[in-house]
Amino acid sequence: MKSAGCSSGEARAPPSPRRPQASLTGNPARGRLPGRASGRRSRTGAAFPPISTLDAFRSCVEEPGGRRGRSVGRGCGAPSGRAQRRRGWRTRSCSAWPRSAAATAPWWTETSSTCGGATWTMHLMEGELPTSMSGSCGACINGKLYVFGGYDDKGYSNRLYFVNLRARDGTYVWEKITSFEGQPPTPRDKLSCWVYEDRLIYFGGYGCRRHNELQDCFDVHDASWEEQIFWGWHNDVHVFDTKTQNWLQPEIKGGVPPQPRAAHTCAVLGNKGYIFGGRVLQTRMNDLHYLNLDTWTWSGRIPINGENPKHRSWHTLTAIADDTLFLFGGLSADNTPLSDGWIHNVITNCWKQLTHLPKTKPRLWHTACLGKENEVMVFGGSKDDLLSLDTGHCNDLLIFQTQPYSLLRSCLDCIGKNAIILESQISLLPPKLLQQVLKKITFWTAANHREEQRAQKEEKEKKCQWISSD
């Protein structure tokens, strides 16, 4: 399932009774979902006894009742204060990084299930659950998560489901939307979605149409002549109004529409829905367009001043300010997983590449969203070229800081890193502030402990190598 503003997969071969259900472009197996993040809720919100490094660490890694449990999260570890800031950018990951890299890069690892104070929890779902799909498109409006389309063993889907994520009783019940007016999009996956004024606005994707449904908005990839079914790429626009439960296809009133595509990405700035890149046939693109969501006019390809990002698909585009977009990752035209990040200013029409990002953390077919302090949080996806290799999906969280943190956040981090020095003064803090400080102490204590463990392990491995070579 793909979140709004995130890319999805590339073309996958359609099922046909006349031939095996194999991918024409070598795409991965259908219906495979990203692995579920490991880790359990930490007890950082509870009142602490007198503060000590050991107490804070134990509260993070021990299960209730005092039994030593598995460490929350994967590969807990963070360089203790060694990360450098350059141009206000850094990334953090919930998985372990080499000590040497962490000491020199402008990013660092955050570990445990409480990255930045957030906590992973798992909820059981009830109701009409969507089938296991790949390439679905997900978006949230007013606390409800809507999931449209996708691909499973039965083929392409144009079903729409939703679940209320703000249920007061903690129960999450899926509902399939069957009572609606209008005509939904034809079955497809790897499409994108803009959220604007309580409406879901879908664009593009790869899917199938019958002969009598063929239009200029569809580039044919393959066809089953006996069944009169065609597969290919779309560039049509469909709208679902979540208030009236109506589907409609707006009349595009002007401008040059983008070429049909799938595995592209989208983002909304004001009343403009932007798209970037994607794939059609054997071509990946790096063009940028926007659709005015009030007048339904296309911009045409936006001329760029200066350097462009590489052609790509399976990437993400995230709005980080009123006039700024953040592009990350994807799969290049030569099938190379990408780890580059770019900033686009829609006023100057310039792309600027970020030069101090880790090169060993490529991501494609991932999701991204904006945090409360303007961090871009990237989760899931794959580090491999899924067209030829798939060693498993990622479940670590990469966090890109797009602006300096607030003074409160900076102070909390400083106290958390220096809890031993400030131990006698921390208990004097107001109760509400004390709870925030205790969470930070727990996090940084666990992170530093893991860093020490990793350093000891590396030192032991080096010693063993020296002995064996001698």
For each residue, the residues with C-beta under 8 A, 3 or more apart:
1: 33 133 136 137 138 147 150
2: 6 7 8 135 136 137 138 190 192 367
3: 6 138 139 367 368 369
4: 137 138 139 140 192 193 194 195 266
5: 192 193 265 266 267 268 316 317 318 319 368 369
6: 2 3 192 265 316 317 366 367 368
7: 2 190 192 263 264 265 277 278 313 314 315 316 317 330 365
8: 2 135 136 137 189 190 191 192 205 262 263 314 365
9: 12 27 28 134 135 189 190 262 263 314 365 386
10: 25 27 190 206 262 263 279 313 314 331 387
11: 24 25 27 190 206 221 231 233 262 263 279
12: 9 23 25 27 30 134 135 151 189 206
13: 21 22 23 24 25 27 222 231
14: 155 156 208 222 224 229 231
15: 21 154 155
16: 19 21 224 227 229
17: 227
18: 224 226 227
19: 16 22
20:
21: 13 15 16
22: 13 19
23: 12 13 26 27 28
24: 11 13 221 222
25: 10 11 12 13 282 387
26: 23 387 388
27: 9 10 11 12 13 23 386 387
28: 9 23 32 386 387 390
29: 32 390
30: 12 134 151 152 153
31: 132 133 134 151 152 153
32: 28 29 134 390 393
33: 1 132 134 393
34: 380 381 393 394 395
35: 392 393 394 395
36: 122 395
37: 94 113 120 379 395 397
38: 73 74 395
39: 72 73 74 112 113 120
40: 63 69 70 72 113 120
41: 72 113 119 120 121
42: 59 60 72 112 113 114 119 442
43: 46 59 60 64
44: 59 60 114 119 438 439 442 443
45: 435 439
46: 43 59
47:
48: 51 55 56 59 438
49: 55
50: 55 427
51: 48 55 56 419 423 426 427 438 441
52: 55 56 423
53: 56 57 419 420 445
54: 57 58
55: 48 49 50 51 52 58 59
56: 48 51 52 53 59 60 419 438 441 442 445 446
57: 53 54 60 61 442 445 446 449
58: 54 55 61 62
59: 42 43 44 46 48 55 56 62 442
60: 42 43 44 56 57 71 72 112 114 442 443 445 446
61: 57 58 68 69 70 71 72 446
62: 58 59 66 67 68 69
63: 40 66 67 68 69
64: 43 67
65:
66: 62 63
67: 62 63 64
68: 61 62 63
69: 40 61 62 63
70: 40 61
71: 60 61 76 112 446 450
72: 39 40 41 42 60 61 76 112 113 114 446
73: 38 39 76 94 111 112 113 114 115
74: 38 39 94 95 96 111 395 396
75: 94 95 96 109 111 396 450
76: 71 72 73 96 111 112 446 447 449 450
77: 96 97 109 111 447 450 451 453 454
78: 92 102 108 109 110 111 444 447 448 450 451
79: 82 83 99 102 103 108 109 451
80: 417 444 447 448 451
81: 417
82: 79 102 103 108
83: 79 90 102 105 106 107 108
84: 104 105 106
85: 88 89 90 106
86: 89 106 356
87: 106 354 356
88: 85 401 402 403 404
89: 85 86 106 107 341 354 356 357 400 401 402
90: 83 85 106 107 108 400 401
91: 107 357 358 361 398 399 400 401
92: 78 107 108 109 110 115 116 397 398 399
93: 97 107 109 110 361 396 397 398 399
94: 37 73 74 75 109 110 111 112 115 396 397
95: 74 75 109 111 396
96: 74 75 76 77 109 111 450 454
97: 77 93 101 102 108 109 358
98: 101 102 458
99: 79 102 103 451 454 455 458
100: 103 104
101: 97 98 104 105 358 360
102: 78 79 82 83 97 98 99 105 108 109 451
103: 79 82 99 100
104: 84 100 101
105: 83 84 101 102 108 356 358
106: 83 84 85 86 87 89 90 356
107: 83 89 90 91 92 93 356 357 358
108: 78 79 82 83 90 92 97 102 105
109: 75 77 78 79 92 93 94 95 96 97 102 447
110: 78 92 93 94 115 116 397 399 443 447
111: 73 74 75 76 77 78 94 95 96 115 446 447 450
112: 39 42 60 71 72 73 76 94 115 443 446 447
113: 37 39 40 41 42 72 73 119 120
114: 42 44 60 72 73 117 118 119 439 442 443
115: 73 92 94 110 111 112 118 397 399
116: 92 110 371 375 399
117: 114 436 439 440 443
118: 114 115
119: 41 42 44 113 114
120: 37 39 40 41 113
121: 41
122: 36
123: 170 172
124: 172
125: 129 163 172 173 174
126: 129 171 172 173 174
127: 163 173 174 175
128: 161 174 175 176
129: 125 126 174
130: 133 136 147 150 159 161 174 176
131: 152 154 157
132: 31 33 152
133: 1 31 130 136 149 150 151 152 157 189
134: 9 12 30 31 32 33 150 151 152 189
135: 2 8 9 12 149 150 151 189 190 206
136: 1 2 8 130 133 147 148 149 150 157 189
137: 1 2 4 8 147 148 149 150 189 191 192 193 202 205
138: 1 2 3 4 145 146 147 148 193
139: 3 4 145 146 193 195 200
140: 4 143 144 145 146 165 195
141: 144 146 195 198 200 242
142: 198 242
143: 140 164 165 166
144: 140 141 162 163 164 165 166 242
145: 138 139 140 162 163 165
146: 138 139 140 141 160 161 162 200 240 242
147: 1 130 136 137 138 150 160 161 162
148: 136 137 138 158 159 160 161 185 191 193 200 202 240
149: 133 135 136 137 156 157 158 159 185 187 188 189 191 202 205 207
150: 1 130 133 134 135 136 137 147 156 157 189
151: 12 30 31 133 134 135 155 156 157 189
152: 30 31 131 132 133 134 155 157
153: 30 31
154: 15 131
155: 14 15 151 152 187 208
156: 14 149 150 151 187 188 189 207 208
157: 131 133 136 149 150 151 152 187 189
158: 148 149 184 185 186 187 188 207
159: 130 148 149 176
160: 146 147 148 176 177 180 184 240
161: 128 130 146 147 148 174 175 176 177
162: 144 145 146 147 174 175 177
163: 125 127 144 145 172 173 174 175
164: 143 144 167 172 173
165: 140 143 144 145 172
166: 143 144
167: 164 170 171 172 173
168:
169:
170: 123 167
171: 126 167
172: 123 124 125 126 163 164 165 167
173: 125 126 127 163 164 167
174: 125 126 127 128 129 130 161 162 163
175: 127 128 161 162 163
176: 128 130 159 160 161
177: 160 161 162 180 245
178:
179: 245
180: 160 177 184 240 245 246 247
181: 244 245 246 247
182: 246 247 248 249
183: 247 249
184: 158 160 180 238 240 247
185: 148 149 158 188 191 202 205 234 236 238 247
186: 158 207 208 209 213 234
187: 149 155 156 157 158 207 208
188: 149 156 158 185 191 205 206 207 208 234 262
189: 8 9 12 133 134 135 136 137 149 150 151 156 157 205 206 207 262
190: 2 7 8 9 10 11 135 204 205 206 262 263
191: 8 137 148 149 185 188 202 203 204 205 234 262
192: 2 4 5 6 7 8 137 202 203 204 205 264 265 266 275
193: 4 5 137 138 139 148 200 201 202 203 266
194: 4 200 201 203 266 267 268 273 291 293
195: 4 139 140 141 199 200 201 268
196: 199 201 268 271 273 293
197: 293
198: 141 142 241 242 243
199: 195 196 239 240 241 242
200: 139 141 146 148 193 194 195 239 240 242
201: 193 194 195 196 237 238 239 273 293
202: 137 148 149 185 191 192 193 205 237 238 239 240
203: 191 192 193 194 235 236 237 264 266 273 275 291
204: 190 191 192 233 234 235 236 258 260 261 262 264 275 278
205: 8 137 149 185 188 189 190 191 192 202 233 234 262
206: 10 11 12 135 188 189 190 221 231 232 233 234 262 263
207: 149 156 158 186 187 188 189 231 232 234
208: 14 155 156 186 187 188 229 230 231
209: 186 213 214 218 229 230 232
210: 213 214 228 229 230
211: 214 228 229 230
212:
213: 186 209 210
214: 209 210 211 218 220 230
215: 218 236
216:
217: 234 235 236 257 260
218: 209 214 215 230 232 233 234 236 260
219: 232 233 259 260 280 281
220: 214 223 230 231 232
221: 11 24 206 230 231 232 233 281
222: 13 14 24 230 231 232
223: 220 229 230 231
224: 14 16 18 227 228 229 230
225: 228
226: 18
227: 16 17 18 224
228: 210 211 224 225
229: 14 16 208 209 210 211 223 224
230: 208 209 210 211 214 218 220 221 222 223 224
231: 11 13 14 206 207 208 220 221 222 223
232: 206 207 209 218 219 220 221 222 260
233: 11 204 205 206 218 219 221 260 261 262 279 280 281
234: 185 186 188 191 204 205 206 207 217 218 260 262
235: 203 204 217 257 258 259 260 261
236: 185 203 204 215 217 218 249
237: 201 202 203 249 250 252 291 296
238: 184 185 201 202 247 248 249
239: 199 200 201 202 247 248 249 250
240: 146 148 160 180 184 199 200 202 246 247
241: 198 199 244 245 246 248
242: 141 142 144 146 198 199 200 245
243: 198
244: 181 241
245: 177 179 180 181 241 242
246: 180 181 182 240 241
247: 180 181 182 183 184 185 238 239 240
248: 182 238 239 241
249: 182 183 236 237 238 239
250: 237 239 296
251: 296
252: 237 255 257 296 297 298
253: 295 296 297
254: 295 297 298
255: 252 297 298 299 300
256: 298 300 301
257: 217 235 252 289 298
258: 204 235 261 275 287 289 298 301
259: 219 235 280 285 287
260: 204 217 218 219 232 233 234 235 280
261: 204 233 235 258 264 277 278 279 280 285
262: 8 9 10 11 188 189 190 191 204 205 206 233 234 278 279 280 313
263: 7 8 9 10 11 190 206 277 278 279 313 314
264: 7 192 203 204 261 275 276 277 278 279 285 313
265: 5 6 7 192 275 276 277 278 315 316 317 327
266: 4 5 192 193 194 203 273 274 275 276 317
267: 5 194 273 274 317 318 319 325
268: 5 194 195 196 272 273 274 293 319
269: 272 274 290 319 322 323 325 346
270: 322
271: 196 292 293 294
272: 268 269 290 291 292 293 299 346
273: 194 196 201 203 266 267 268 290 291 293
274: 266 267 268 269 288 289 290 317 325 346
275: 192 203 204 258 264 265 266 278 288 289 290 291 317
276: 264 265 266 286 287 288 315 317 325 327
277: 7 261 263 264 265 284 285 286 287 309 311 312 313 315 330
278: 7 204 261 262 263 264 265 275 284 285 313
279: 10 11 233 261 262 263 264 283 284 285 313
280: 219 233 259 260 261 262 283 285
281: 219 221 233
282: 25
283: 279 280 311 333
284: 277 278 279 311 312 313 331 332 333
285: 259 261 264 277 278 279 280 311
286: 276 277 308 309 310 311 312
287: 258 259 276 277 301 302
288: 274 275 276 301 302 304 344
289: 257 258 274 275 298 299 300 301 302
290: 269 272 273 274 275 298 299 302
291: 194 203 237 272 273 275 296 297 298 299
292: 271 272 295 296 297 298 299
293: 194 196 197 201 268 271 272 273 296
294: 271
295: 253 254 292
296: 237 250 251 252 253 291 292 293
297: 252 253 254 255 291 292
298: 252 254 255 256 257 258 289 290 291 292
299: 255 272 289 290 291 292 302
300: 255 256 289
301: 256 258 287 288 289
302: 287 288 289 290 299 349
303: 349
304: 288 307 308 349 350 351
305: 348 349 350
306: 350 351
307: 304 351 353
308: 286 304 351
309: 277 286 312 327 340 342 351 353
310: 286 332 333 338 340
311: 277 283 284 285 286 332 333
312: 277 284 286 309 315 329 330 331 332 333 338
313: 7 10 262 263 264 277 278 279 284 330 331 364
314: 7 8 9 10 263 329 330 331 364 365 366 381 386
315: 7 265 276 277 312 327 328 329 330 331 338 364
316: 5 6 7 265 327 328 329 330 366 367 368 378
317: 5 6 7 265 266 267 274 275 276 325 326 327
318: 5 267 325 326 328 368 369 370 376
319: 5 267 268 269 324 325 326 370
320: 324 325 326 343 370 374 376 402
321: 324 374 402
322: 269 270
323: 269 345 346 347
324: 319 320 321 343 344 345 346
325: 267 269 274 276 317 318 319 320 343 344 346
326: 317 318 319 320 341 342 343 344 368 376 400 402
327: 265 276 309 315 316 317 341 342 343 344 351
328: 315 316 318 340 341 342 363 368 376 378 400
329: 312 314 315 316 337 338 339 340 341 362 363 364 366 378 381
330: 7 277 312 313 314 315 316 337 338 363 364
331: 10 284 312 313 314 315 335 336 337 338 364 385 386 387
332: 284 310 311 312 335 336 337 338
333: 283 284 310 311 312
334:
335: 331 332 385 387 388
336: 331 332 385
337: 329 330 331 332 362 363 364 382 383 384 385
338: 310 312 315 329 330 331 332 362 363 364
339: 329 357 358 359 360 361 362 363
340: 309 310 328 329 353 354 357
341: 89 326 327 328 329 353 354 357 400
342: 309 326 327 328 351 352 353 354
343: 320 324 325 326 327 351 352 354
344: 288 324 325 326 327 349 350 351 352
345: 323 324 348 349 350 352
346: 269 272 274 323 324 325 349
347: 323
348: 305 345
349: 302 303 304 305 344 345 346
350: 304 305 306 344 345
351: 304 306 307 308 309 327 342 343 344
352: 342 343 344 345
353: 307 309 340 341 342
354: 87 89 340 341 342 343 357
355:
356: 86 87 89 105 106 107
357: 89 91 107 339 340 341 354 400
358: 91 97 101 105 107 339 361
359: 339
360: 101 339
361: 91 93 339 358 383 398
362: 329 337 338 339 383
363: 328 329 330 337 338 339 366 378 381 382 383 394 398
364: 313 314 315 329 330 331 337 338 381 382 383 385 386
365: 7 8 9 314 380 381 382 386
366: 6 314 316 329 363 378 379 380 381 382 394
367: 2 3 6 316 378 379 380 381
368: 3 5 6 316 318 326 328 376 377 378 379
369: 3 5 318 376 377
370: 318 319 320 374 375 376 377
371: 116 374 375 376 377 399
372:
373: 401 403 405 406 409
374: 320 321 370 371 401 402 403
375: 116 370 371 399 400 401 402
376: 318 320 326 328 368 369 370 371 399 400 402
377: 368 369 370 371 397 398 399 400
378: 316 328 329 363 366 367 368 381 397 398 399 400
379: 37 366 367 368 395 396 397 398
380: 34 365 366 367 393 394 395
381: 34 314 329 363 364 365 366 367 378 393 394
382: 337 363 364 365 366 386 390 392 393 394
383: 337 361 362 363 364 391 394
384: 337 389 390 391
385: 331 335 336 337 364 388 389
386: 9 27 28 314 331 364 365 382 389 390
387: 10 25 26 27 28 331 335
388: 26 335 385
389: 384 385 386
390: 28 29 32 382 384 386
391: 383 384
392: 35 382
393: 32 33 34 35 380 381 382
394: 34 35 363 366 380 381 382 383
395: 34 35 36 37 38 74 379 380
396: 74 75 93 94 95 379
397: 37 92 93 94 110 115 377 378 379
398: 91 92 93 361 363 377 378 379
399: 91 92 93 110 115 116 371 375 376 377 378
400: 89 90 91 326 328 341 357 375 376 377 378
401: 88 89 90 91 373 374 375 404 405
402: 88 89 320 321 326 374 375 376
403: 88 373 374
404: 88 401 410
405: 373 401 409 410 413
406: 373 409 410
407: 410 411
408: 411 412
409: 373 405 406 412 413
410: 404 405 406 407 413 414
411: 407 408 414 415
412: 408 409 415 416 436 437 440
413: 405 409 410 416 417 440 444
414: 410 411 417 418
415: 411 412 418 419 422 426 437 440 441
416: 412 413 419 437 440 441 443 444 445
417: 80 81 413 414 444
418: 414 415 421 422
419: 51 53 56 415 416 422 423 426 441 444 445
420: 53 423
421: 418
422: 415 418 419 425 426
423: 51 52 419 420 426
424: 427
425: 422 428 429
426: 51 415 419 422 423 429 434 437 441
427: 50 51 424 434
428: 425
429: 425 426 433 434 437
430: 433 434
431: 434 435
432: 435 436
433: 429 430 436 437
434: 426 427 429 430 431 437 438
435: 45 431 432 438 439
436: 117 412 432 433 439 440
437: 412 415 416 426 429 433 434 440 441
438: 44 48 51 56 434 435 441 442
439: 44 45 114 117 435 436 442 443
440: 117 412 413 415 416 436 437 443 444
441: 51 56 415 416 419 426 437 438 444 445
442: 42 44 56 57 59 60 114 438 439 445 446
443: 44 60 110 112 114 117 416 439 440 446 447
444: 78 80 413 416 417 419 440 441 447 448
445: 53 56 57 60 416 419 441 442 448 449
446: 56 57 60 61 71 72 76 111 112 442 443 449 450
447: 76 77 78 80 109 110 111 112 443 444 450 451
448: 78 80 444 445 451 452
449: 57 76 445 446 452 453
450: 71 75 76 77 78 96 111 446 447 453 454
451: 77 78 79 80 99 102 447 448 454 455
452: 448 449 455 456
453: 77 449 450 456 457
454: 77 96 99 450 451 457 458
455: 99 451 452 458 459
456: 452 453 459 460
457: 453 454 460 461
458: 98 99 454 455 461 462
459: 455 456 462 463
460: 456 457 463 464
461: 457 458 464 465
462: 458 459 465 466
463: 459 460 466 467
464: 460 461 467 468
465: 461 462 468 469
466: 462 463 469 470
467: 463 464 470
468: 464 465
469: 465 466
470: 466 467
